Amino acid sequence: MRSTPSARSSGAGTSRFAVALMDILDQVEYRRVNLAELNDPVFRLRYDAYRREDFIPANQDEIATDELDSVPNGMCYGIYISGELVSSIRLHHLTAEHRYSPSMTAYADILHPMLDRGMHFIDPSRFTADRDAALAFPALPFLTLRLAAMACEYFVPDYCLSSIRQEHAAFYKRVFGSEQWAGERYLGGGLKFPVCLYAASYSEIRDRVADRFPFFMSTPEEREAMFGEDDEARFLTMIQPTARAAALAEHRFAPAGE
């Protein structure tokens, strides 16, 4: 997360959890998915995760995709630990020009007027994980949602949206300060479960999140590699996290022993 360095001692109060996550990030790589290539392993990962809980019907291709994978404001990423695909997340930058995202399919009546007023949003969705990896790395949600935090730094939205199952709401409230905007509705894409709409104000939470969870931080170079306009480069490159360098530069993280 981008922020002005605070007037405090270097990394004072860095939690053991934050230190452990920073260490795990040394094994992590991110890869942007070419959403036109349906043989990408991310689509099988999605399928396996949703079928495991019977959230989508079976299909012969054993992939999970929908029409929002092909819209111009959609982005998708695979998260790798030690070279193995462990999770994936899709992001949409929802603007007045590009009004396509999962939250729009269910909450258009709420979001259209806000877009008309010039507001814009990051809308994460399709957060799916490998079952074994989720058991081995309980902090996998943090490693995955780091991409949403980075997108907020890059696009500087008014809010980061979350159309989530109610049982996940406590996590989003605790970590991101998300507030509920609307009750249960259904998303598109054949998903069978209801969601509620939550939102976190980017300008209000970015410093607090950076202080508590410095592993969400990133350098401008990493964000440009992840979200920039060079299609060929971004689809071919495994991107290494820069959280440690970014957090140290802003005195928000103290390495072990300091």
N, C-alpha and C positions, 0 to 999 in steps of 0.2 A: 504494500500500500504506500502511496506517495504521501509525504507529510513533511511539515517543517520540524526539524529536530527540536525536541523539547529540552528545557533547561533542567537537566537532571544528570546524575552520574551515568556513565556508560553502561547501558544494559541492566541497571539496578533493578532487582526484582524479577529478572528473567526466570520463569518457572522451569521446573525440571521437565514438564511436559513440552514446553516450547523448545528446550534444548534437545530433547529426544526427537522431536519432529524435524528439527533442523538437521540432525544427524541422518535420519531416514532420507531426507531430501538429497543427500549425497548419492543415494542409489537410484534416484528417480530421474526419468526423462519424459518429456511431453512430445507428442507428435500430432500435428494437425492432419485431419482426415480429409481426403478428397471425396466429397459426398457423392460424386458421380460414379465412383468405383464401388459397386455393390458387393464385390468380393473382399472388401476390406474386413479384417477380423473384428473390427468394432461392431459391425452389424450382427455378427454371430454372437458376440458377447451380449449385446442388447437382447437378442432373441432368447439366449439361454437364461438370462436373469429374469425376464418377464415370464417365460414358460415355467420356470421353477415355482413361481407363485400363481400360475394360471391367470396372468393378467392380460394375455393376448391369446388368440386362437393359434393352433399349430398351422404351419405352412410348409410346403414341399421344399422351398429354398432354405429354410431354417435361418432366415435373417429377419430383422425388425427394422423397417424403415417406413416413412410416411411422407406426405407431400411437403412438409416443412423442412425436409432435408434438401430440397431443391430450390428454395427461395433465396434471393440475393443477399439477404442479411443474416443467413445462417452460418454457423461455424461449429465444427465438431472436433473433439480431441481424444486421443488415447493416452492413458497414463501407464507408464511402464516402471516396474521395479526390477532391477538387475536384469533388464532385457526382456522381461515377461509382461505382457499386457494384463493389467489388473483391474482397470476401470475405464470409464468413458463418460464424457459429459458433452452436451450440445448447448450452444449459446446463440441467442438472437439479439441483435442490437435493434431495438424496436423504436422507430422514428415515425414522424409524420409522413415521410416519403416511403418508408418500407414498413407497412403495418402487418407484418407476418410474424407470429410467434405462438407457442402453445397457449400462453395466458390470454392472448387475443381470441383464441377459439372459444374460450369459456367466459371471458370477462370483457367482451368488446364494449358493452354498455358503460363500463367504468373507465376503460382505457382510451377509447376514442376521444372523448372530450378533453382528456389530459394531453393527448397528442395534438389536438387542435390548438391547444394553448402553447405549444412549442416544447413541451416536455419530452424526454426520451428515457429509455429504460434498457437495462440488461436483463434478459429473461433466460435463466439457466433451465435446462430440462434434460430428459433422457439420461439421468445419472444412474448408471448401472455398473455392477461390480462382479468380478469373478468370486464365486463363493469361497473357495479355498483362500484366496488373497484377503477377502474381508475378514476371515477368521484369524489369519496370520498377522494382519495389520489392522487392528481396531481403529487406528487413526486415519484409515483410508478416506473417509469423508473429507477430512481437512486437506489431504493431499490433492483430492479431486476438485474441491470447491476453491482451492487456491486460484484456479483458472478464472472463476467468476470474479474474485477479488482483483485479479490482474486486468480483466476486461473493464472493470469499473475504473481502474487507474488510466487505462488507455482511452476509453470513450467518454469518461466523466459524465455519467448519466445522472438524472435526478434521483432515481431509485433503482435498486436491484430487486426484481420481482422474484417470487418463489411460489409457484403453484404446486402445493405439496399435500401429501396425506396428513391428516390431522395428527397422527402419532409421531410425525417428524417435527411438528411445530416447535416443541420445546428446545430442540437443538438450534433451530434458526433464531429463536428468540434469544437464547443464551449467547450464541456466538456472534450473531450479526445485529441483534437488537431489532429483529423484524417484528412488524405489527400486522395484525390481521386486517385486511381490507374487505374481504367478502367471504361468504360461507360456501358450503359444498356445491360443486358443480362437476361436470365431466369434461375432460379434455378430449381432443380428437385422437386420431392415430390408432383407434381400436382398443385403447386402454379401458379396462373394466372398472377401475377404482375411482372414487370421487376425490377431489382435491379442494383445498381452500386457498384463497389468494392472500399471500403475505408480501410485505414490502419493507425494505430497509433504505433509509435516506443515506445516500452515499456521503454527502458533505457532513452529516452529523456523526457518522460512525467511523470514518476512516482512521482518525487518530487513535481512538480507543481500540479498534481492532489491531492496528499496527503495534500498539504497546503490548497488548495481551498476547497476540499471536504473530510475532515477527516473521514467522515462516511464510506468511501470506505476502510478504513484501517482494519486490522485484526491481530490477534495473530497467531503464528505458530501452536498452538494447534487447533484453529478453522480451519485453512487451512488443517491440517492433517486429521481432522475429516471429512472435506468436500471432499477431493480429494485423501486420502490415499488408500492403497491397501486392507484394511480389509473390504471385501464385506459385510459380515454379519452385522457388526456394522454400516456401513455407510448407509445401506438401512433401518435400523430400528430406527435410531436416529433423533429426532428433534433437530436441532443445533441452538443455540442462538448466535447472533452476538456479537463480542468482539471489535467492532470498538472503543467504548468509552475508554476501557482500553488501547488499542493499541495507540490511538491518545494522550491520557494523558501521556503515558510512553515516547512518543517522543516529548512532549511539542508542539503538533500541534492542541490542542483543549483546550479552556478555558470554564469550566462550567459556566452556567448563574450566573451572580452576581460577577464573579471574574475579 
